Amino acid sequence: MDTEEEKMAKAMAELQVLIADWVIERQLQPLAVAAILMATSSKIYQVELDEDEFVRMMESVVENTNYAPEDKVLH
């Protein structure tokens, strides 16, 4: 039986294949793929954490993110 670490490694490898398919075969922009993954991740956190934990986590993300110029659309 696989350990949690082995399961995570396999899931990451499968996700990398899926992302490559989206970018290469479906010709999605890499930043659009990143936006899809970020939105999906945020939704999972929102569902799994209580409201206070979710807000604190999102605040931490915002506080530790370098912003691009406001007039540039990134996805």
N, C-alpha and C positions, 0 to 999 in steps of 0.2 A: 504494500500500500504506500502511496506517495505521501511524503511529509507536506506540511503546509507550505514550506519553502519551495518544494518541487512543484506543487500545484500552482503556486504564484508564478514561478518561472515559465511553466507551460502556458499559463494564461497570457503572460506578457508576450511570449513568442507568437501565440495565435493572434493577439491583438496587433502586433507589428505586421503580420502578414495581411490582416484586414486593412490596416492603414495604408500599406503599400498598394493594395488593390484599389482603394479609393483614390489615391493620388495618381497612380500610373494608368490603371485601366479605365477608371471612371472620370479621370482628369479633373478631380476636385482640387482646388487650391489647398496647399498645406495649412494655411492659416484658417481656412474654412473648416478643415478637419479638426484642427486644434479647438476651434470654437464649439464644434459639435461635442467633442470629448469633454471640454470644460463645462458646458451646459449640462451634460449627462452626469458628470461627477458631482456638480453642485446639487442636482436634484437628488442623487443618492444620499449625499450628506444631509440634505434637508429632511429626507424621510427617516434616516437612521438616527440622527441626533435630536436632542430636545431643542426647543427654540433658542434658549440662551447659548447652548454649545454651538449651534449653527451660526448664530449672529457673531459670536466671538471668533469662530473660525474664519468666517468671511471677512470680518474686520482685519484679522491678521493677514489674510491674503492681500487685501487692498493696501494695508500699511507697508507690506514688503514687496510691492510690485513697482517696477519702474514704468512710468507712463510714456507712451509715444505722443507726439504732437497731437493736439485736439482735432486738427483739421484732416488728419489722416485716418481713413477707414482701414482697419487691419484685416478684415475678412470679407 
